[in-house]
């Protein structure tokens, strides 16, 4: 196994470490202080905001299982990238956000994910991208803090933590399984059972239509045209589509009258063409948010890596 390291400042390092250690391909995590000015600082010293350090998580990972770009995309799930020196209820320069690299060869993947996030936000990000100048581990009491203190404070969204667990299970479930239909079937089942969605399934690109693939839930439409409904729109745009109220979506196809909100995420082949879409429906309005979109996109990257 080839292991690499990357360093993320994501606000309070307790929650950041708890999130990263759950992800597939992450082999070890350690909390500490990065890119400051004084040697070997203590937690109390960093807390004064006079040392220049950021609370940071050292992440060791296997790039064959968790490519760096995917890891950076996961990082953006747990922060507000537009907030300067503040995450959740924590405020101060020690809580600034950043990505710190040791290997210059990693910069291209970091910048690719960074640019995609900046384009999505439509504004410059308040996230540092710098070489790692120094890193000092925090005291032992801060390592794996939320395992030692289950009731401890964490600014990371609980939904993101649930998805992190799901991604690790998904990666294990589909590893070395090259059967496209089998992988889609078990992926749909895992998402459906874990997240308790109303309808979860795939539509596969077959010629000029999306053909119904493996799914969990009530009976569904057999096929959907290119650019038609939410699924066909996601196929045409080659991007995820989140709909708070399906009745307000132009050209919505009512496969089930019980569906109220929807998210559709494309599955790309190695040529970056849409091969299928993951379609998830809810029987409640406004169920899906940016966390769902981001984590489901990572899930589809895991699936694509295994079946194509």
Backbone bond lengths (Angstrom), bond angles and torsions (degrees), N, CA, C in turn:
res aa  C-N    CA-C-N  psi(-1)  N-CA   C-N-CA  omega(-1)  CA-C   N-CA-C  phi
1 X - - - 1.469 - - 1.523 109.56 -
2 X 1.324 116.71 127.19 1.463 122.56 178.16 1.521 108.53 -93.85
3 X 1.329 117.11 117.42 1.461 121.27 -177.02 1.518 110.85 -108.88
4 X 1.321 116.09 141.37 1.457 122.61 175.17 1.525 108.80 -127.40
5 X 1.335 115.70 171.12 1.459 119.91 179.02 1.525 110.38 -129.88
6 X 1.322 114.50 146.55 1.447 122.93 173.19 1.524 106.21 -142.92
7 X 1.331 116.43 156.45 1.463 120.60 -173.20 1.529 109.32 -125.80
8 X 1.341 115.88 127.77 1.459 121.74 -177.09 1.527 110.36 -120.74
9 X 1.320 116.14 126.19 1.459 122.09 168.26 1.521 106.58 -97.43
10 X 1.327 116.17 113.02 1.472 120.83 -171.84 1.522 111.60 -129.97
11 X 1.335 116.47 37.10 1.459 119.03 -173.16 1.518 109.41 82.90
12 X 1.310 117.78 -149.89 1.467 121.90 -179.69 1.527 110.08 -52.42
13 X 1.328 116.45 124.45 1.472 118.51 -172.87 1.522 113.84 -75.25
14 X 1.316 118.30 -12.39 1.476 119.47 176.37 1.529 110.60 -62.26
15 X 1.340 116.19 -52.05 1.460 120.19 -178.55 1.514 112.52 -69.62
16 X 1.340 116.64 -38.19 1.455 119.58 178.90 1.511 112.06 -60.49
17 X 1.343 116.34 -45.69 1.462 118.88 179.33 1.534 110.73 -63.68
18 X 1.321 116.65 -41.11 1.468 120.43 -177.70 1.526 110.58 -60.69
19 X 1.332 116.57 -36.35 1.462 121.30 178.51 1.525 111.09 -71.57
20 X 1.322 117.33 -52.27 1.459 120.37 -174.11 1.529 112.63 -63.95
21 X 1.321 117.71 -36.31 1.461 119.77 -176.83 1.527 111.87 -66.42
22 X 1.336 117.77 -18.02 1.458 122.13 179.56 1.522 113.26 -83.58
23 X 1.336 117.70 -18.49 1.455 120.65 -170.98 1.530 112.21 -73.87
24 X 1.331 116.99 145.57 1.470 119.54 176.22 1.521 110.59 -63.75
25 X 1.320 115.81 141.72 1.452 120.46 178.78 1.507 114.76 87.06
26 X 1.342 117.63 -12.99 1.463 120.59 176.26 1.526 108.04 -83.23
27 X 1.325 116.40 123.91 1.466 121.06 -173.66 1.521 113.23 -100.15
28 X 1.332 117.75 -23.18 1.462 120.76 179.50 1.521 109.29 -164.99
29 X 1.332 115.93 152.88 1.459 121.34 175.31 1.525 109.17 -137.09
30 X 1.327 115.28 154.93 1.455 120.71 177.52 1.519 107.83 -154.29
31 X 1.322 117.87 135.92 1.458 120.55 179.18 1.518 110.21 -96.19
32 X 1.333 114.60 150.55 1.452 119.17 -179.70 1.510 111.02 -175.14
33 X 1.322 115.31 -156.02 1.459 121.89 -173.44 1.521 109.14 -129.21
34 X 1.339 115.96 130.79 1.465 120.40 -173.88 1.520 112.00 -123.80
35 X 1.335 114.40 149.19 1.465 125.22 168.43 1.525 113.93 56.23
36 X 1.323 114.18 46.76 1.453 120.29 174.79 1.512 112.00 -109.10
37 X 1.348 115.53 -168.57 1.461 119.90 -170.65 1.521 115.47 -113.87
38 X 1.327 118.78 -12.64 1.463 120.47 -177.66 1.524 109.40 -113.95
39 X 1.332 118.43 146.07 1.469 120.38 -177.86 1.529 112.43 -74.81
40 X 1.341 114.15 141.67 1.470 122.74 172.28 1.525 113.97 44.20
41 X 1.329 117.69 61.08 1.467 119.30 -177.36 1.534 111.11 -75.55
42 X 1.308 116.45 155.98 1.463 122.26 172.64 1.524 108.78 -91.93
43 X 1.326 115.70 165.97 1.466 120.61 177.07 1.527 110.44 -58.51
44 X 1.339 116.26 -42.38 1.461 120.41 -179.00 1.527 111.22 -62.67
45 X 1.335 116.55 -38.30 1.462 119.69 179.26 1.524 110.97 -67.64
46 X 1.322 117.49 -44.55 1.460 121.10 179.41 1.520 110.44 -63.18
47 X 1.321 117.36 -34.09 1.464 122.74 -178.01 1.526 112.18 -61.50
48 X 1.350 117.20 -23.06 1.470 120.13 -179.27 1.522 113.00 -76.46
49 X 1.331 117.38 -10.60 1.468 121.97 -178.21 1.533 112.45 63.79
50 X 1.324 117.07 27.99 1.461 120.46 179.10 1.522 112.20 -112.05
51 X 1.321 117.51 -3.09 1.469 120.60 -174.62 1.528 113.09 -99.11
52 X 1.319 116.87 -13.46 1.460 120.51 -179.28 1.515 114.99 82.36
53 X 1.336 117.77 1.98 1.460 120.69 -177.64 1.527 112.06 -84.15
54 X 1.334 115.19 153.99 1.467 122.79 171.39 1.523 108.70 -112.87
55 X 1.324 116.21 136.98 1.466 119.29 172.34 1.524 107.37 -62.22
56 X 1.326 116.43 127.02 1.466 121.14 -167.55 1.519 110.84 -140.28
57 X 1.331 115.18 147.87 1.465 121.74 175.83 1.527 108.81 -109.25
58 X 1.307 115.97 122.62 1.467 121.91 172.07 1.526 107.68 -83.23
59 X 1.328 116.61 122.23 1.457 121.56 -176.46 1.525 109.45 -117.90
60 X 1.326 116.36 116.19 1.460 121.76 172.22 1.525 107.32 -94.73
61 X 1.333 117.04 133.54 1.458 119.62 -174.13 1.520 110.62 -146.66
62 X 1.330 114.28 158.11 1.463 122.57 176.03 1.528 107.34 -97.70
63 X 1.331 119.30 107.39 1.470 120.61 -175.10 1.517 114.39 -64.46
64 X 1.335 117.94 -17.77 1.463 119.24 176.90 1.528 110.76 -74.06
65 X 1.327 117.23 -21.90 1.466 121.33 179.58 1.528 112.13 -107.10
66 X 1.306 116.49 -28.80 1.462 121.50 178.35 1.529 108.59 -136.77
67 X 1.331 117.94 87.29 1.471 120.35 177.86 1.527 110.85 -57.04
68 X 1.319 116.36 149.79 1.459 120.68 -174.85 1.521 112.11 -59.07
69 X 1.337 117.35 -41.85 1.466 117.60 -179.45 1.530 110.65 -58.28
70 X 1.321 116.87 -40.68 1.460 120.71 179.36 1.524 110.82 -64.30
71 X 1.317 116.46 -38.37 1.459 121.17 179.47 1.529 110.73 -66.22
72 X 1.330 116.62 -40.23 1.466 120.39 177.24 1.529 110.44 -66.09
73 X 1.325 117.17 -39.13 1.465 120.25 176.97 1.528 110.56 -61.89
74 X 1.328 116.85 -38.25 1.463 120.47 176.59 1.525 110.82 -65.03
75 X 1.322 117.42 -38.17 1.467 122.27 177.14 1.521 110.95 -56.19
76 X 1.335 116.93 -42.39 1.460 119.92 -178.62 1.532 112.47 -67.18
77 X 1.316 117.46 -17.64 1.472 120.77 177.81 1.518 110.64 -66.29
78 X 1.334 117.78 -35.11 1.469 120.44 -169.04 1.525 113.82 -101.63
79 X 1.331 117.98 5.80 1.461 119.95 177.57 1.518 110.73 -126.10
80 X 1.324 114.42 163.18 1.459 121.22 164.55 1.520 105.49 -96.48
81 X 1.335 118.00 102.97 1.464 119.90 -173.10 1.515 114.38 -72.34
82 X 1.331 117.88 -5.51 1.459 121.74 179.60 1.525 111.90 -98.82
83 X 1.319 116.87 -6.57 1.464 121.38 -175.84 1.525 110.49 -91.42
84 X 1.306 116.97 128.38 1.459 122.35 -179.14 1.524 110.37 -97.21
85 X 1.330 115.87 120.88 1.469 122.42 175.61 1.529 113.04 59.65
86 X 1.326 115.75 31.63 1.466 119.41 177.21 1.518 109.74 -157.78
87 X 1.344 116.29 131.68 1.455 122.88 172.38 1.527 107.49 -139.36
88 X 1.324 116.22 125.27 1.455 119.40 -176.08 1.517 110.34 61.19
89 X 1.346 116.47 -130.73 1.456 121.21 179.34 1.526 112.31 -91.07
90 X 1.331 117.40 1.41 1.461 121.96 -175.89 1.520 110.71 -94.85
91 X 1.338 116.21 130.21 1.455 120.61 -176.56 1.523 109.68 -134.48
92 X 1.329 116.02 139.66 1.455 121.81 179.22 1.515 109.50 142.69
93 X 1.327 117.65 161.52 1.463 119.82 -178.07 1.519 112.25 -65.23
94 X 1.324 117.55 -23.17 1.473 120.38 177.31 1.525 111.58 -68.12
95 X 1.344 116.65 -17.36 1.462 121.43 179.73 1.532 112.26 -102.68
96 X 1.334 117.03 15.59 1.459 118.90 176.69 1.538 109.28 -66.60
97 X 1.316 115.77 160.98 1.460 120.14 -179.08 1.528 110.15 -102.65
98 X 1.321 115.42 146.09 1.451 119.13 -179.36 1.512 113.07 -167.91
99 X 1.317 114.91 160.37 1.467 123.18 174.29 1.526 106.06 -124.40
100 X 1.319 116.60 119.94 1.461 121.52 -175.77 1.527 109.31 -119.00
101 X 1.336 116.09 127.14 1.456 120.91 -173.46 1.526 111.33 -115.58
102 X 1.335 114.77 150.46 1.464 122.23 175.11 1.525 111.71 -98.72
103 X 1.322 116.20 -33.34 1.465 122.60 -174.08 1.530 108.96 -107.37
104 X 1.332 116.85 118.18 1.465 120.27 -179.27 1.523 112.53 -59.78
105 X 1.331 116.70 -22.57 1.466 120.15 178.09 1.523 111.83 -66.58
106 X 1.335 117.08 -15.12 1.465 121.12 -179.20 1.527 112.85 -83.27
107 X 1.323 116.96 -13.73 1.463 120.29 -172.00 1.527 111.94 -61.66
108 X 1.312 118.03 -39.57 1.475 120.44 -177.16 1.522 111.41 -60.54
109 X 1.344 117.48 -45.26 1.465 120.61 179.71 1.521 111.11 -65.83
110 X 1.330 116.64 -39.15 1.466 120.58 178.50 1.525 109.71 -63.25
111 X 1.321 116.34 -47.34 1.468 120.00 -177.55 1.516 111.96 -66.18
112 X 1.330 117.55 -32.63 1.468 120.71 178.37 1.524 110.19 -63.78
113 X 1.337 116.46 -47.90 1.469 120.40 179.00 1.527 110.53 -67.45
114 X 1.328 116.82 -37.99 1.461 122.22 179.80 1.533 110.72 -62.88
115 X 1.330 116.25 -45.40 1.465 120.78 -179.29 1.521 111.21 -64.37
116 X 1.321 115.85 -39.42 1.468 119.75 178.64 1.533 110.26 -63.19
117 X 1.331 116.73 -41.88 1.458 120.67 178.87 1.527 110.86 -66.39
118 X 1.317 117.00 -41.62 1.461 120.59 -179.79 1.525 110.76 -64.65
119 X 1.325 116.00 -38.71 1.473 120.01 177.04 1.530 110.42 -64.48
120 X 1.329 115.76 -40.70 1.465 119.72 179.72 1.531 110.83 -65.13
121 X 1.320 116.76 -41.46 1.463 121.25 -178.25 1.528 111.81 -74.20
122 X 1.335 116.47 -28.72 1.450 119.90 -178.73 1.515 113.82 74.31
123 X 1.350 116.77 15.12 1.462 121.80 -179.34 1.524 108.28 -149.10
124 X 1.333 117.67 157.12 1.466 119.33 174.96 1.527 110.76 -62.07
125 X 1.310 116.33 143.21 1.459 121.21 -178.80 1.527 111.01 -87.83
126 X 1.319 115.88 148.96 1.464 122.10 176.41 1.525 109.43 -96.82
127 X 1.322 116.63 47.52 1.463 122.63 -176.34 1.520 108.85 -122.76
128 X 1.329 116.85 121.65 1.461 120.74 177.86 1.522 110.76 -70.94
129 X 1.312 116.39 143.69 1.470 122.16 167.55 1.519 105.99 -129.30
130 X 1.322 115.92 109.33 1.455 120.96 -173.05 1.523 110.66 -144.46
131 X 1.334 116.60 158.41 1.465 117.80 169.55 1.524 109.84 -66.84
132 X 1.318 116.53 149.14 1.462 121.16 177.03 1.529 108.86 -73.57
133 X 1.327 116.15 117.23 1.465 120.36 178.46 1.538 111.34 -88.15
134 X 1.310 115.31 -38.70 1.465 120.00 177.60 1.526 109.46 -161.79
135 X 1.299 116.03 156.65 1.462 122.36 177.17 1.520 108.23 -149.95
136 X 1.341 116.17 126.49 1.454 122.05 177.56 1.528 108.98 -121.15
137 X 1.326 118.64 124.72 1.459 120.45 178.75 1.532 111.23 -61.29
138 X 1.322 115.44 143.51 1.462 120.48 174.27 1.528 109.93 -75.41
139 X 1.307 115.31 169.14 1.459 120.85 179.28 1.523 110.88 -59.51
140 X 1.332 116.09 156.04 1.455 121.75 -175.32 1.526 112.25 -56.93
141 X 1.321 117.87 -33.58 1.469 120.21 -178.12 1.527 112.27 -61.77
142 X 1.347 116.88 -20.54 1.467 119.88 -178.73 1.529 112.54 -94.10
143 X 1.324 117.82 -11.72 1.466 120.69 179.04 1.534 109.18 -75.13
144 X 1.357 117.03 133.19 1.476 122.03 -179.02 1.526 111.04 50.78
145 X 1.325 115.88 41.27 1.469 121.11 -172.39 1.522 112.70 -58.33
146 X 1.327 117.52 -42.69 1.466 119.81 -175.01 1.534 112.42 -78.85
147 X 1.307 117.32 -9.10 1.467 120.04 168.66 1.516 109.18 -81.59
148 X 1.304 116.53 -39.64 1.467 121.56 178.54 1.528 111.72 -73.50
149 X 1.349 116.16 -30.08 1.466 121.75 -176.47 1.531 108.04 -131.26
150 X 1.306 116.57 85.50 1.468 121.38 -174.80 1.523 112.46 -61.94
151 X 1.326 117.45 -23.04 1.461 120.90 -179.53 1.523 111.60 -97.50
152 X 1.331 117.35 13.24 1.458 121.21 -179.07 1.512 112.21 -70.88
153 X 1.342 114.89 161.93 1.458 120.76 -178.53 1.532 110.70 -71.41
154 X 1.320 115.59 139.68 1.466 120.23 176.58 1.519 108.30 -147.42
155 X 1.329 117.25 123.87 1.462 120.38 179.73 1.520 112.18 -82.20
156 X 1.339 117.69 -8.30 1.461 121.27 -177.12 1.528 109.93 -76.06
157 X 1.314 115.98 133.82 1.468 122.85 -179.93 1.530 110.31 -57.31
158 X 1.326 117.20 130.50 1.465 121.35 -179.72 1.526 111.21 -60.38
159 X 1.333 117.16 -32.00 1.464 119.96 177.40 1.527 110.08 -62.73
160 X 1.340 117.02 -40.10 1.464 120.40 178.82 1.521 110.89 -62.60
161 X 1.329 117.47 -37.63 1.463 120.87 178.51 1.531 110.85 -67.65
162 X 1.333 116.97 -38.31 1.467 120.42 176.94 1.526 110.41 -63.85
163 X 1.324 116.19 -42.38 1.460 119.88 178.19 1.524 111.55 -65.09
164 X 1.339 117.35 -36.91 1.468 119.87 179.20 1.519 110.52 -61.02
165 X 1.327 116.62 -42.85 1.468 120.56 175.60 1.519 110.67 -61.87
166 X 1.334 115.68 -41.90 1.464 120.29 -179.29 1.525 111.04 -63.44
167 X 1.335 117.26 -41.86 1.462 120.25 -179.13 1.518 111.56 -62.38
168 X 1.333 116.54 -39.87 1.461 118.99 178.68 1.524 110.40 -64.07
169 X 1.339 116.48 -42.38 1.468 119.93 178.40 1.519 110.94 -65.96
170 X 1.343 116.79 -39.86 1.464 120.70 179.43 1.525 110.75 -63.06
171 X 1.325 117.51 -45.25 1.460 121.11 -178.95 1.519 110.91 -59.50
172 X 1.334 116.55 -39.89 1.464 120.90 178.33 1.525 111.03 -69.95
173 X 1.338 116.03 -37.68 1.464 121.54 -176.52 1.518 112.67 -66.04
174 X 1.337 116.66 -38.95 1.473 120.27 -173.06 1.531 113.36 -100.41
175 X 1.312 117.52 -1.90 1.460 120.40 -176.47 1.525 111.89 -58.52
176 X 1.325 115.31 127.73 1.463 123.68 176.87 1.529 113.58 64.17
177 X 1.330 118.28 16.90 1.466 121.91 175.04 1.529 107.12 -102.39
178 X 1.303 117.41 109.87 1.459 121.53 -174.37 1.528 113.38 -95.87
179 X 1.320 116.88 0.11 1.463 121.31 179.98 1.526 108.87 -79.62
180 X 1.321 116.57 109.96 1.463 122.20 -174.49 1.528 112.21 -57.72
181 X 1.320 117.51 -47.61 1.466 120.99 -176.98 1.528 110.76 -66.61
182 X 1.331 116.78 -41.38 1.463 120.11 179.94 1.525 111.19 -63.67
183 X 1.332 116.68 -42.47 1.461 120.31 179.49 1.527 110.54 -65.37
184 X 1.331 117.40 -42.84 1.459 120.15 177.91 1.525 111.18 -62.23
185 X 1.325 116.42 -40.41 1.466 120.46 -179.00 1.513 111.31 -62.29
186 X 1.332 117.24 -48.38 1.456 119.57 -178.34 1.521 112.27 -73.28
187 X 1.331 117.55 -30.60 1.461 120.11 175.54 1.516 110.51 -64.65
188 X 1.333 116.39 -45.61 1.462 120.45 177.88 1.519 111.12 -61.18
189 X 1.327 117.09 -42.17 1.462 120.87 -179.74 1.524 111.32 -64.86
190 X 1.335 116.88 -43.63 1.461 120.43 -179.17 1.529 111.34 -63.85
191 X 1.324 116.98 -46.95 1.464 120.52 178.61 1.524 111.36 -61.34
192 X 1.326 115.73 -43.14 1.461 121.19 -177.05 1.523 111.32 -64.01
193 X 1.318 116.34 -46.46 1.462 120.31 -177.02 1.522 112.35 -73.65
194 X 1.329 116.49 -36.38 1.457 119.80 -176.76 1.518 112.40 -75.43
195 X 1.331 116.96 -45.14 1.456 121.43 -173.88 1.528 113.29 -97.62
196 X 1.337 117.08 -7.75 1.472 122.32 176.56 1.528 112.14 60.17
197 X 1.319 115.20 45.29 1.460 119.81 176.74 1.530 110.37 -77.20
198 X 1.338 116.38 160.27 1.467 121.83 -179.78 1.534 111.10 -73.35
199 X 1.331 116.07 -44.28 1.477 121.73 179.49 1.519 107.99 -144.43
200 X 1.314 115.63 132.30 1.462 120.69 -177.55 1.516 108.69 -139.65
201 X 1.327 117.60 122.70 1.461 118.02 179.73 1.514 112.83 -172.94
202 X 1.326 113.70 -177.15 1.465 121.31 -177.55 1.525 110.68 -118.76
203 X 1.310 114.98 145.48 1.461 122.74 165.28 1.529 106.83 -116.97
204 X 1.334 117.01 126.86 1.457 123.15 -175.82 1.529 110.60 -98.47
205 X 1.324 115.75 141.26 1.464 120.50 176.54 1.526 108.71 -73.10
206 X 1.323 115.33 115.72 1.463 122.06 176.99 1.530 107.13 -130.66
207 X 1.322 115.72 102.66 1.455 119.58 -177.02 1.509 111.42 65.50
208 X 1.318 116.49 -122.55 1.466 121.91 -177.32 1.515 112.85 -99.52
209 X 1.333 116.44 11.40 1.467 119.63 -178.25 1.518 111.07 -133.91
210 X 1.312 114.72 162.38 1.460 122.20 167.63 1.516 107.35 -94.11
211 X 1.321 116.67 122.21 1.462 121.85 -179.59 1.521 109.59 -101.85
212 X 1.312 116.17 138.78 1.455 121.97 -179.42 1.524 110.98 -57.79
213 X 1.308 115.60 130.16 1.459 122.44 177.13 1.512 110.68 -115.00
214 X 1.332 118.27 -160.83 1.468 121.38 -179.84 1.526 111.48 -59.15
215 X 1.331 116.22 139.34 1.465 119.60 -179.57 1.522 110.51 -154.40
216 X 1.331 114.49 167.10 1.459 123.73 173.87 1.523 107.30 -127.48
217 X 1.341 116.88 128.66 1.454 120.46 178.67 1.507 111.86 131.66
218 X 1.349 117.48 -167.35 1.462 121.82 -179.05 1.527 111.75 -64.07
219 X 1.342 115.78 165.07 1.465 120.54 179.23 1.522 109.63 -57.08
220 X 1.350 116.18 150.97 1.460 120.42 -171.08 1.526 111.23 -132.79
221 X 1.339 115.63 174.69 1.451 121.31 176.63 1.527 109.77 -65.84
222 X 1.324 117.51 141.10 1.460 121.83 -179.94 1.523 112.47 -72.69
223 X 1.347 117.02 -36.36 1.463 119.53 -177.78 1.524 110.07 -152.26
224 X 1.334 114.62 156.84 1.463 121.68 -178.71 1.534 107.35 -138.27
225 X 1.304 116.63 135.34 1.456 121.18 -177.52 1.522 113.66 -77.45
226 X 1.307 115.48 159.61 1.465 122.80 178.30 1.527 109.60 -60.42
227 X 1.320 116.97 124.45 1.455 121.66 179.39 1.518 114.07 79.36
228 X 1.330 117.73 3.33 1.464 121.47 -177.36 1.533 110.29 -98.89
229 X 1.336 115.29 138.14 1.457 119.91 177.81 1.523 111.70 62.10
230 X 1.320 116.05 -170.91 1.467 120.53 -178.73 1.525 110.13 -69.76
231 X 1.335 117.19 -43.43 1.467 120.64 -178.69 1.518 112.12 -63.53
232 X 1.319 116.42 -47.74 1.456 120.53 -179.90 1.523 112.44 -65.75
233 X 1.332 116.42 -31.04 1.468 120.75 177.12 1.528 110.84 -68.59
234 X 1.340 116.41 -42.98 1.471 120.24 177.79 1.530 110.22 -62.47
235 X 1.322 116.73 -38.33 1.474 121.13 176.65 1.525 110.20 -63.13
236 X 1.324 117.38 -48.43 1.463 121.69 -177.94 1.525 111.62 -63.62
237 X 1.339 116.61 -43.04 1.475 120.60 -177.85 1.536 111.68 -79.09
238 X 1.332 116.42 -18.91 1.466 121.69 -174.30 1.522 110.69 57.31
239 X 1.332 115.02 42.79 1.462 120.78 178.07 1.519 109.83 -154.46
240 X 1.322 115.62 161.13 1.458 120.49 -179.98 1.523 110.72 -67.68
241 X 1.329 114.57 146.04 1.464 120.93 176.72 1.525 108.41 -127.33
242 X 1.328 116.21 124.79 1.466 122.64 178.44 1.523 107.63 -112.88
243 X 1.334 116.27 126.47 1.461 121.52 -176.23 1.524 109.03 -123.70
244 X 1.333 116.67 118.59 1.469 120.73 -178.82 1.522 112.07 -74.11
245 X 1.345 117.02 -34.04 1.468 122.18 -178.63 1.534 107.37 -139.82
246 X 1.322 116.17 107.03 1.463 118.98 -175.11 1.526 112.18 -64.33
247 X 1.315 117.45 -26.87 1.467 119.37 179.97 1.522 111.41 -67.24
248 X 1.322 116.75 -23.04 1.468 120.58 -179.74 1.525 112.21 -91.68
249 X 1.347 117.35 -2.66 1.460 119.96 -178.84 1.530 109.36 -85.28
250 X 1.341 117.85 124.01 1.475 120.17 -178.04 1.532 111.70 -59.78
251 X 1.327 116.16 127.41 1.452 120.80 177.81 1.511 114.73 76.05
252 X 1.336 116.76 19.03 1.468 119.77 179.16 1.526 110.95 -57.20
253 X 1.347 115.34 136.27 1.461 121.36 177.68 1.523 108.24 -101.06
254 X 1.307 116.54 115.65 1.461 121.04 -174.20 1.528 110.66 -86.46
255 X 1.338 116.49 81.93 1.466 119.55 175.54 1.524 110.57 -68.17
256 X 1.347 116.75 -30.97 1.461 122.19 176.16 1.512 108.92 -140.56
257 X 1.310 117.17 130.34 1.468 120.98 180.00 1.520 111.75 -68.69
258 X 1.344 117.11 -15.32 1.459 120.72 -178.84 1.526 112.52 -82.61
259 X 1.320 117.24 -12.79 1.464 120.67 -179.09 1.521 110.13 -73.46
260 X 1.348 115.81 130.17 1.468 119.96 -178.44 1.535 112.66 -116.28
261 X 1.322 117.15 -36.71 1.469 121.06 177.68 1.519 108.81 -138.77
262 X 1.351 116.20 164.04 1.471 118.24 -168.28 1.527 110.60 -155.49
263 X 1.324 115.31 150.73 1.453 122.08 169.13 1.520 107.79 -135.30
264 X 1.332 116.08 136.27 1.461 121.64 178.21 1.524 107.63 -128.14
265 X 1.339 115.95 128.90 1.462 122.34 -175.79 1.526 109.19 -124.67
266 X 1.316 119.09 123.27 1.471 120.59 -179.94 1.529 112.47 -68.80
267 X 1.313 114.81 149.96 1.468 123.34 171.00 1.520 106.21 -112.41
268 X 1.330 116.77 119.49 1.464 121.64 -174.01 1.526 111.41 -99.58
269 X 1.342 115.72 144.84 1.460 120.96 174.86 1.531 109.04 -87.22
270 X 1.333 119.16 177.86 1.470 120.81 -177.86 1.526 114.51 -61.14
271 X 1.328 118.20 -20.37 1.461 121.42 177.05 1.526 112.02 -90.34
272 X 1.331 115.54 10.13 1.459 123.45 179.48 1.527 112.79 64.00
273 X 1.326 115.50 29.55 1.460 121.39 172.86 1.531 108.83 -100.73
274 X 1.326 116.33 148.95 1.459 120.13 178.99 1.526 109.16 -70.16
275 X 1.329 116.37 119.62 1.461 121.85 178.87 1.519 111.69 -98.81
276 X 1.335 116.01 -23.69 1.462 121.86 -178.78 1.521 107.23 -168.42
277 X 1.317 115.76 170.99 1.462 119.90 172.09 1.520 108.63 -130.30
278 X 1.325 115.24 141.79 1.458 122.24 170.59 1.519 107.09 -88.62
279 X 1.314 116.58 123.41 1.462 122.28 -177.38 1.528 108.30 -115.86
280 X 1.328 116.86 124.16 1.463 121.40 178.25 1.516 108.63 -128.28
281 X 1.328 115.68 128.19 1.463 122.17 179.86 1.523 110.08 -115.63
282 X 1.327 114.63 151.60 1.463 121.59 174.60 1.520 109.27 -125.05
283 X 1.320 115.72 150.05 1.462 119.69 175.81 1.530 111.10 -91.05
284 X 1.353 115.95 13.84 1.464 121.89 175.33 1.527 109.63 -125.54
285 X 1.313 116.55 151.76 1.459 121.38 178.23 1.533 110.44 -71.33
286 X 1.333 115.75 150.69 1.471 122.91 170.63 1.524 112.87 50.08
287 X 1.324 116.69 45.13 1.464 120.82 -179.79 1.526 112.07 -76.96
288 X 1.316 117.44 -35.25 1.467 121.57 -168.29 1.525 111.78 -102.48
289 X 1.317 115.19 141.32 1.456 120.54 -179.07 1.527 110.18 -133.56
290 X 1.323 115.66 -166.91 1.458 120.37 -176.01 1.527 112.12 -66.60
291 X 1.335 117.54 -29.93 1.466 120.28 176.83 1.520 110.39 -64.44
292 X 1.341 116.72 -44.49 1.465 120.06 176.30 1.524 110.22 -58.54
293 X 1.319 116.88 -47.86 1.464 120.25 -177.85 1.524 111.46 -58.83
294 X 1.307 117.00 -51.25 1.455 121.34 -175.91 1.525 111.79 -62.66
295 X 1.325 116.49 -47.31 1.463 119.74 -175.32 1.529 111.55 -72.36
296 X 1.328 117.60 -33.98 1.457 119.91 177.04 1.532 110.90 -71.10
297 X 1.323 117.61 -32.17 1.466 119.61 174.60 1.528 110.48 -64.12
298 X 1.334 116.79 -40.00 1.467 119.88 176.31 1.526 110.02 -65.46
299 X 1.337 116.91 -39.58 1.467 120.64 177.39 1.526 110.48 -58.64
300 X 1.334 117.32 -42.18 1.459 120.16 179.97 1.530 111.50 -69.99
301 X 1.314 118.08 -29.37 1.465 120.16 173.82 1.534 110.31 -65.47
302 X 1.321 116.49 -40.39 1.475 120.68 177.63 1.522 110.15 -62.94
303 X 1.321 116.78 -45.26 1.456 121.35 179.40 1.522 110.86 -62.38
304 X 1.324 116.42 -46.91 1.466 120.84 -179.75 1.524 111.63 -60.14
305 X 1.315 116.43 -41.68 1.466 120.63 -179.30 1.516 111.60 -60.42
306 X 1.320 117.39 -30.93 1.461 120.90 -176.01 1.531 113.14 -87.17
307 X 1.337 117.78 -34.84 1.472 117.79 -171.09 1.523 113.24 -100.42
308 X 1.337 118.69 -11.32 1.462 119.18 -178.44 1.531 110.94 -117.25
